[in-house]
Each structure stands twice: as structure tokens, then as C-alpha cells.
């Protein structure tokens, strides 16, 4: 969606294959967040710090996002798959004048705008795999393993 709106998108992953897939979908590049210097490497490749960062993991690695954010930047997170965010250094937030926003969904107007964008740009979601409902446990294992790229779907009816 961000690419469809004209944003320059950079991604992180622990998988070289997923980084390549993201680039095929329009991302400019990316970095492996397990690499020790991923923030420095990514900001160098991108030519600077990031104005908006969207995160679904939170957890101990959240502080690296403070380093990757540009002054006046925004960090939006919508999940916590890596757990709670420990020890956020306040100075990194206030000296850079960062905005940190937690979100689960948007407003009705946001939803309508998203639907319009999907229709206008003919955006098709990336579906990794479809499982019959009876194989829900296998779908959950796929998610837990982090093997998916895109949505994992449970089919209720054949």
C-alpha cells in the first residue's frame, strides 16, 4: 500500500529470500535485523534515517528503531510478537522529537480510504498458503516458525 501511494519503502527481515520477495513487490531494499549493524547498514543504503517506521514486533529490538528514525520521525507499532519494549531511553525520543504511536486499526474513514486505494491501484494481497480449517494447527505452526511470506488463510468451506 505504501508503494502504491508513492512512498519509498525499505524493509527488514531475518530471511534473505523474504527481503528479495519484498523488493519484487516494490521495496527499494532491506536489511537482516539479525545482523549486528543492520541499522547503520540500512540507513547507509537508504541514504539517511527514516521518517516513518512501521513495526509489528516490538520487544528488545524496538530501541534500534529509535536509532533508525529521523528527527521528527514517527514510529508506529501494531503488534508485539517479540514481547514488551524494555528500557526505552527517553533522551533518544525527546532529543529527536519522535512520535511513537500504537495502533490496532484506523477509523471508518481510514478503512474507506484503504478500500478506495485497493480498488484504484488494484492491490492484491500476498497469500502465502491456504489451509483447510481442519489443518488450523499446521497453519499456526507455519506462523510460529516465521516461514510465511504474506497471509496465511484458513478455508472454512471447500
Secondary structure, DSSP 8 states (H G I E B T S, - for coil): -TTTTT---EEEES-HHHHHHHHHTT--EEEETTSTTHHHHHHHHHTS-EEEEEES--GGGHHHHHHHEEEEEEEEE---TT-------HHHHHHHT-EEEE-S---HHHHHHHHHHHHHHT----EEEEEEGGGHHHHHHHHHHT--SSEEEEES--
